Amino acid sequence: MQIETIGKYQLHLLGQEMPGGREWDPFVTILKFDDAAGDFRCVVEKRRASDTPAPSYEEAIELARRFGTALLQRETL
């Protein structure tokens, strides 16, 4: 898993190995820093980032990154 910070948001990027070990499912979870609580709170639960698995862990992480970034650009979470 990789964690990337964009402003007050954290993207938790995950590549989950599929049975057989040849493909990886990309997932993203998004957290936002809550000033009042002084901690992060989840605003997007673990979500599959693509209908199609990736051929490598690195590509799954990249798909999750693109998907998570697109969610942040489209919506105010």
DSSP file (Angstrom, degrees, kcal/mol; ACC not computed):
  #  RESIDUE AA STRUCTURE BP1 BP2  ACC     N-H-->O    O-->H-N    N-H-->O    O-->H-N    TCO  KAPPA ALPHA  PHI   PSI    X-CA   Y-CA   Z-CA
    1    1 A M              0   0    0      0, 0.0     2,-0.4     0, 0.0    13,-0.2   0.000 360.0 360.0 360.0 143.7    0.0    0.0    0.0
    2    2 A Q  E     -A   13   0A   0     11,-2.4    11,-3.2    59,-0.0     2,-0.5  -0.945 360.0-152.1-121.3 146.6    1.1    3.5   -0.7
    3    3 A I  E     -A   12   0A   0     -2,-0.4     2,-0.4     9,-0.2     9,-0.2  -0.981  13.9-177.1-119.9 127.3   -0.2    6.7    0.9
    4    4 A E  E     -A   11   0A   0      7,-2.3     7,-3.4    -2,-0.5     2,-0.5  -0.970  15.4-143.1-124.1 140.6   -0.1   10.0   -1.0
    5    5 A T  E     +A   10   0A   0     -2,-0.4     2,-0.4     5,-0.2     5,-0.2  -0.883  16.7 178.4-107.1 131.1   -1.2   13.4    0.4
    6    6 A I  E >   -A    9   0A   0      3,-2.6     3,-2.2    -2,-0.5     2,-0.3  -0.918  66.6 -58.2-129.6 103.3   -3.0   16.0   -1.7
    7    7 A G  T 3  S-     0   0    0     -2,-0.4    25,-0.0     1,-0.3     0, 0.0  -0.458 122.9 -13.8  61.3-123.5   -3.8   19.1    0.4
    8    8 A K  T 3  S+     0   0    0     -2,-0.3    25,-3.0    -3,-0.1     2,-0.3   0.322 123.5  90.7 -90.2   7.5   -5.9   17.9    3.3
    9    9 A Y  E <   -AB   6  32A   0     -3,-2.2    -3,-2.6    23,-0.2     2,-0.4  -0.773  57.7-157.1-108.5 148.8   -6.6   14.5    1.7
   10   10 A Q  E     -AB   5  31A   0     21,-2.7    21,-2.4    -2,-0.3     2,-0.6  -0.990   7.5-154.2-119.0 131.7   -4.8   11.2    1.8
   11   11 A L  E     -AB   4  30A   0     -7,-3.4    -7,-2.3    -2,-0.4     2,-0.8  -0.926   4.4-157.6-101.8 122.7   -5.1    8.6   -0.9
   12   12 A H  E     -AB   3  29A   0     17,-3.1    17,-1.6    -2,-0.6     2,-0.4  -0.896  15.5-163.0-100.0 109.2   -4.5    5.1    0.3
   13   13 A L  E     -AB   2  28A   0    -11,-3.2   -11,-2.4    -2,-0.8     2,-0.4  -0.800  10.2-179.2-101.3 130.5   -3.5    3.2   -2.8
   14   14 A L  E     - B   0  27A   0     13,-2.5    13,-2.7    -2,-0.4     2,-0.5  -0.991  20.7-163.2-135.3 135.1   -3.7   -0.6   -2.8
   15   15 A G  E     - B   0  26A   0     -2,-0.4     2,-0.6    11,-0.2    42,-0.1  -0.976  17.3-161.1-112.9 116.7   -2.9   -3.3   -5.4
   16   16 A Q  E     - B   0  25A   0      9,-3.0     9,-3.0    -2,-0.5     2,-0.2  -0.874  18.2-125.6-105.0 121.8   -4.4   -6.6   -4.4
   17   17 A E  E     - B   0  24A   0     -2,-0.6     7,-0.2     7,-0.2     3,-0.1  -0.416  24.0-139.7 -67.2 132.5   -3.0   -9.7   -6.0
   18   18 A M    >   -     0   0    0      5,-2.8     3,-2.5    -2,-0.2     5,-0.3  -0.515  37.9 -74.5 -87.9 159.5   -5.7  -11.9   -7.7
   19   19 A P  T 3  S+     0   0    0      0, 0.0     3,-0.3     0, 0.0    -1,-0.2  -0.256 123.2  33.1 -52.6 136.4   -5.7  -15.7   -7.5
   20   20 A G  T 3  S-     0   0    0      1,-0.2    -3,-0.0     2,-0.1    -2,-0.0   0.127 107.4-113.7  97.9 -19.8   -3.0  -17.1   -9.8
   21   21 A G  S <  S+     0   0    0     -3,-2.5    -1,-0.2     2,-0.2     3,-0.1   0.656  90.8 102.8  70.8  17.5   -0.7  -14.1   -9.1
   22   22 A R  S    S+     0   0    0     -3,-0.3     2,-0.3    -4,-0.2    -1,-0.1   0.590  77.0  41.1-107.2 -12.4   -0.7  -12.7  -12.6
   23   23 A E        -     0   0    0     -5,-0.3    -5,-2.8    -4,-0.1     2,-0.4  -0.943  64.1-148.4-137.1 157.9   -3.1   -9.8  -12.2
   24   24 A W  E     -BC  17  54A   0     30,-2.8    30,-3.4    -2,-0.3    -7,-0.2  -0.988  10.2-141.0-130.0 131.5   -3.7   -7.1   -9.6
   25   25 A D  E     -B   16   0A   0     -9,-3.0    -9,-3.0    -2,-0.4     2,-0.4  -0.803  22.6-138.5 -89.2 128.2   -6.9   -5.3   -8.6
   26   26 A P  E     +B   15   0A   0      0, 0.0    23,-2.9     0, 0.0    24,-0.6  -0.721  25.3 176.9 -90.0 137.1   -6.5   -1.6   -7.9
   27   27 A F  E     -BD  14  48A   0    -13,-2.7   -13,-2.5    -2,-0.4     2,-0.4  -0.959  10.9-163.8-134.9 153.6   -8.3    0.0   -4.9
   28   28 A V  E     -BD  13  47A   0     19,-2.2    19,-2.4    -2,-0.3     2,-0.4  -0.999   5.6-170.9-138.5 142.3   -8.3    3.4   -3.3
   29   29 A T  E     -B   12   0A   0    -17,-1.6   -17,-3.1    -2,-0.4     2,-0.5  -0.988  15.5-152.2-124.9 138.7   -9.5    4.8    0.0
   30   30 A I  E     -BD  11  44A   0     14,-2.0    13,-2.9    -2,-0.4    14,-1.9  -0.953  12.0-176.3-119.9 130.3   -9.7    8.6    0.6
   31   31 A L  E     -BD  10  42A   0    -21,-2.4   -21,-2.7    -2,-0.5     2,-0.4  -0.900  10.1-153.3-118.6 150.2   -9.3   10.3    4.0
   32   32 A K  E     -BD   9  41A   0      9,-2.8     9,-2.4    -2,-0.3     2,-0.3  -0.978  24.8-113.5-124.2 137.8   -9.7   14.0    4.8
   33   33 A F  E     - D   0  40A   0    -25,-3.0     2,-0.7    -2,-0.4     7,-0.3  -0.545  25.2-150.7 -71.0 127.0   -8.0   15.8    7.6
   34   34 A D  E  >> - D   0  39A   0      5,-3.2     4,-2.3    -2,-0.3     5,-1.2  -0.888   4.1-161.9-101.4 108.6  -10.6   17.0   10.1
   35   35 A D  T  45S+     0   0    0     -2,-0.7    -1,-0.2     1,-0.2     5,-0.0   0.884  89.0  52.4 -58.6 -41.5   -9.2   20.1   11.8
   36   36 A A  T  45S+     0   0    0      1,-0.2    -1,-0.2     2,-0.1    -2,-0.0   0.895 118.0  35.9 -64.7 -40.3  -11.7   19.9   14.8
   37   37 A A  T  45S-     0   0    0      2,-0.2    -1,-0.2    -3,-0.1    -2,-0.2   0.707 100.1-134.6 -84.9 -21.1  -10.7   16.3   15.5
   38   38 A G  T  <5S+     0   0    0     -4,-2.3     2,-0.3     1,-0.3    -3,-0.2   0.777  74.6  79.9  71.5  26.4   -7.1   16.7   14.7
   39   39 A D  E   <S-D   34   0A   0     -5,-1.2    -5,-3.2    -7,-0.1    -1,-0.3  -0.939  85.3 -87.2-153.4 170.7   -7.1   13.5   12.7
   40   40 A F  E     -D   33   0A   0     -2,-0.3     2,-0.4    -7,-0.3    -7,-0.2  -0.594  33.9-163.4 -84.9 147.2   -8.1   12.0    9.4
   41   41 A R  E     -D   32   0A   0     -9,-2.4    -9,-2.8    -2,-0.2     2,-0.3  -0.982  27.3-106.8-128.9 146.1  -11.6   10.7    8.7
   42   42 A C  E     +D   31   0A   0     -2,-0.4   -11,-0.3   -11,-0.2     3,-0.1  -0.515  37.5 167.4 -73.4 129.7  -12.6    8.4    5.8
   43   43 A V  E    S+     0   0A   0    -13,-2.9     2,-0.4     1,-0.3   -12,-0.2   0.557  74.9  34.0-115.2 -18.3  -14.6   10.1    3.1
   44   44 A V  E    S-D   30   0A   0    -14,-1.9   -14,-2.0     3,-0.0    -1,-0.3  -0.923  81.5-141.3-137.6 112.5  -14.4    7.3    0.5
   45   45 A E  E     -     0   0A   0     -2,-0.4   -17,-0.2     1,-0.2   -15,-0.0  -0.194  53.8 -57.8 -63.8 163.1  -14.4    3.7    1.7
   46   46 A K  E    S-     0   0A   0    -17,-0.1     2,-0.4   -19,-0.1   -17,-0.2  -0.186  70.5-177.3 -46.5 120.6  -12.1    1.2   -0.1
   47   47 A R  E     -D   28   0A   0    -19,-2.4   -19,-2.2    -3,-0.2     2,-0.2  -0.984  32.1-111.4-131.8 136.3  -13.3    1.3   -3.7
   48   48 A R  E     -D   27   0A   0     -2,-0.4   -21,-0.3   -21,-0.2     3,-0.1  -0.473  24.5-156.8 -64.5 132.1  -12.2   -0.6   -6.8
   49   49 A A        +     0   0    0    -23,-2.9     2,-0.3    -2,-0.2   -22,-0.2   0.524  69.6  20.0 -93.0  -7.7  -10.4    1.8   -9.1
   50   50 A S        -     0   0    0    -24,-0.6    -1,-0.2     1,-0.1     4,-0.1  -0.978  58.1-138.5-160.0 145.6  -10.9   -0.2  -12.3
   51   51 A D  S    S+     0   0    0     -2,-0.3    -1,-0.1    -3,-0.1    -2,-0.0   0.688  95.4  64.3 -75.5 -18.8  -13.1   -2.9  -13.8
   52   52 A T  S    S-     0   0    0     -3,-0.1    -1,-0.1   -26,-0.0    -3,-0.0  -0.914  87.4-125.1-110.6 127.6  -10.1   -4.4  -15.4
   53   53 A P        -     0   0    0      0, 0.0   -28,-0.2     0, 0.0    -2,-0.1  -0.260  25.8-120.0 -64.5 157.4   -7.2   -5.8  -13.3
   54   54 A A  B     -C   24   0A   0    -30,-3.4   -30,-2.8     2,-0.1     6,-0.1  -0.680  11.0-128.0 -96.9 153.3   -3.7   -4.6  -14.0
   55   55 A P  S    S+     0   0    0      0, 0.0     2,-0.3     0, 0.0    -1,-0.1   0.619  89.4  26.4 -76.6 -11.8   -0.8   -6.8  -15.1
   56   56 A S  S  > S-     0   0    0    -32,-0.2     4,-1.9     1,-0.1   -32,-0.2  -0.970  78.0-114.6-146.9 161.4    1.5   -5.6  -12.3
   57   57 A Y  H  > S+     0   0    0     -2,-0.3     4,-2.4     1,-0.2     5,-0.2   0.919 116.2  53.3 -59.6 -45.3    1.4   -4.2   -8.8
   58   58 A E  H  > S+     0   0    0      1,-0.2     4,-2.0     2,-0.2    -1,-0.2   0.889 109.2  48.0 -60.4 -41.0    2.9   -0.9  -10.0
   59   59 A E  H  > S+     0   0    0      2,-0.2     4,-2.3     1,-0.2    -1,-0.2   0.854 109.3  53.7 -70.2 -33.5    0.3   -0.5  -12.7
   60   60 A A  H  X S+     0   0    0     -4,-1.9     4,-2.4     2,-0.2    -2,-0.2   0.912 108.6  49.4 -64.5 -41.9   -2.5   -1.2  -10.1
   61   61 A I  H  X S+     0   0    0     -4,-2.4     4,-2.4     2,-0.2    -2,-0.2   0.906 110.7  50.3 -62.5 -41.7   -1.1    1.5   -7.9
   62   62 A E  H  X S+     0   0    0     -4,-2.0     4,-2.5     2,-0.2    -2,-0.2   0.903 109.9  49.7 -64.9 -41.2   -1.0    3.9  -10.8
   63   63 A L  H  X S+     0   0    0     -4,-2.3     4,-2.4     1,-0.2    -2,-0.2   0.918 112.1  48.6 -61.8 -43.1   -4.6    3.1  -11.7
   64   64 A A  H  X S+     0   0    0     -4,-2.4     4,-2.7     2,-0.2    -2,-0.2   0.893 110.8  51.4 -63.5 -39.9   -5.7    3.7   -8.1
   65   65 A R  H  X S+     0   0    0     -4,-2.4     4,-2.6     2,-0.2     5,-0.2   0.937 111.8  45.7 -62.3 -48.2   -3.8    7.0   -8.1
   66   66 A R  H  X S+     0   0    0     -4,-2.5     4,-2.3     2,-0.2    -2,-0.2   0.916 114.7  48.0 -62.7 -43.4   -5.5    8.2  -11.3
   67   67 A F  H  X S+     0   0    0     -4,-2.4     4,-2.2     2,-0.2    -2,-0.2   0.938 113.7  46.4 -63.6 -48.0   -8.9    7.1  -10.1
   68   68 A G  H  X S+     0   0    0     -4,-2.7     4,-2.0     1,-0.2    -2,-0.2   0.900 112.7  49.6 -62.2 -42.4   -8.5    8.7   -6.6
   69   69 A T  H  X S+     0   0    0     -4,-2.6     4,-1.9    -5,-0.2    -1,-0.2   0.894 109.6  52.0 -63.5 -40.5   -7.2   12.0   -8.1
   70   70 A A  H  X S+     0   0    0     -4,-2.3     4,-2.0    -5,-0.2    -2,-0.2   0.895 107.3  52.9 -63.6 -40.2  -10.1   12.1  -10.5
   71   71 A L  H  X S+     0   0    0     -4,-2.2     4,-2.2     1,-0.2    -1,-0.2   0.917 109.1  49.5 -60.4 -42.4  -12.6   11.6   -7.6
   72   72 A L  H  < S+     0   0    0     -4,-2.0    -1,-0.2     1,-0.2    -2,-0.2   0.875 112.1  48.2 -65.0 -36.4  -11.0   14.6   -5.8
   73   73 A Q  H  < S+     0   0    0     -4,-1.9    -1,-0.2     1,-0.2    -2,-0.2   0.828 115.6  43.9 -73.8 -31.4  -11.2   16.8   -8.9
   74   74 A R  H  < S+     0   0    0     -4,-2.0     2,-0.3    -5,-0.2    -2,-0.2   0.839 116.7  37.3 -81.7 -34.6  -14.9   15.9   -9.6
   75   75 A E     <  -     0   0    0     -4,-2.2     2,-0.8    -5,-0.2    -1,-0.1  -0.829  68.3-129.9-124.2 154.3  -16.3   16.1   -6.1
   76   76 A T              0   0    0     -2,-0.3    -4,-0.1     1,-0.1    -3,-0.1  -0.912 360.0 360.0 -98.0 108.8  -16.0   18.2   -3.0
   77   77 A L              0   0    0     -2,-0.8    -1,-0.1    -5,-0.2   -45,-0.1   0.442 360.0 360.0 -92.2 360.0  -15.5   15.5   -0.3
